[in-house]
Amino acid sequence: MLKPKKKQDSVELYFMEARAKLIDIAAFMDRVERDGLTEDFRYQALIDALKELDTEERAKNVLLALSDPTEEPIEAATTKAACGAWPEKPR
């Protein structure tokens, strides 16, 4: 008779990876603050997204905090690449 597979422990599997990412974020924040760039919209969007980590639908809410919610396409791109945050987000 086959034994049922043991459920994998997500903490055991992913903790070290999450820990490393958290340290990377903390180091990034230290650099931004040291350079006096805390008013940059991307940094502010990251701060807003971090606040969503203590919510029930954290992955969805983090993504929304970093997303442009507008539905109408722009006439012409103002940059050559995506910037990862919405520059016109109301503060």
C-alpha positions, -999 to 999 in steps of 0.1 A, spaced: 0 0 0 13 34 -10 18 61 17 3 95 9 28 121 1 37 145 29 26 180 22 57 201 15 65 228 41 63 261 23 83 278 50 111 252 47 111 256 10 109 293 5 120 311 37 156 317 27 146 331 -7 120 355 9 146 364 36 171 374 9 146 395 -10 136 413 22 172 421 29 176 434 -7 145 457 -2 159 470 31 193 477 15 176 495 -15 156 516 9 188 525 28 205 536 -4 175 557 -15 172 574 18 210 580 20 209 596 -15 179 618 -5 156 604 -32 127 594 -10 103 616 -30 108 597 -62 74 583 -73 88 547 -77 101 547 -41 68 561 -29 50 534 -48 72 508 -32 64 522 3 27 520 -5 30 485 -18 49 474 14 19 486 35 -2 460 16 18 431 30 -4 432 61 -37 427 42 -57 397 34 -51 397 -4 -15 409 -2 -2 397 -36 -32 413 -54 -29 445 -34 8 449 -39 3 445 -76 -24 471 -76 -3 495 -56 23 494 -83 -1 495 -113 -15 522 -134 -53 519 -130 -62 540 -161 -80 522 -189 -75 547 -218 -44 542 -238 -20 572 -240 -14 589 -273 24 584 -272 49 569 -249 70 594 -229 97 569 -221 114 540 -238 106 514 -211 83 506 -183 92 521 -149 73 497 -126 51 523 -110 25 548 -119 40 583 -120 7 602 -118 -6 583 -88 -24 608 -65 -6 613 -32 
